[in-house]
């Protein structure tokens, strides 16, 4: 989602929801914004090497809010964190 402009994020997730089979699951994976050297390096790579000037990593609470807004309360059933 960090490559998707803010104005399009809800619509993209809404389209993904519309494509789910009844009872289907959506797996959402993205970077969580943090202040660390590895995150700074990935941001620099995305913006300056990849050329995507609209990159924006969301904090975890914002990711949850966006997913809940589109998919509904109680839609987040599991969460995992993988260190870079």
C-alpha positions, 0 to 999 in steps of 0.5 A, spaced: 500 500 500 505 504 500 506 505 493 498 507 492 496 514 493 492 516 499 486 518 495 486 511 492 487 506 498 480 505 500 478 504 493 483 499 492 481 495 498 474 496 496 475 493 490 479 487 493 473 486 498 468 486 492 472 480 489 472 476 495 468 469 495 463 469 500 467 467 507 473 469 503 480 472 506 484 478 504 491 478 506 494 485 507 502 485 507 505 492 508 511 496 511 509 499 518 512 506 518 518 506 524 524 510 525 529 505 524 535 505 519 532 499 515 526 503 514 530 509 512 534 505 507 527 502 504 524 509 503 530 512 500 530 506 495 523 507 493 523 514 492 530 515 489 532 509 486 525 507 484 522 514 483 516 513 486 515 520 489 508 518 492 511 513 497 508 513 504 508 508 509 502 508 514 503 507 522 500 500 524 494 504 527 492 507 520 493 501 517 488 498 522 483 504 521 483 503 513 482 496 513 476 496 518 473 502 515 473 498 508 472 491 511 468 492 517 469 492 525 472 485 527 474 483 520 482 483 522 482 476 525 490 475 525 496 479 525 503 478 524 510 482 524 516 480 520 523 483 522 526 486 516 
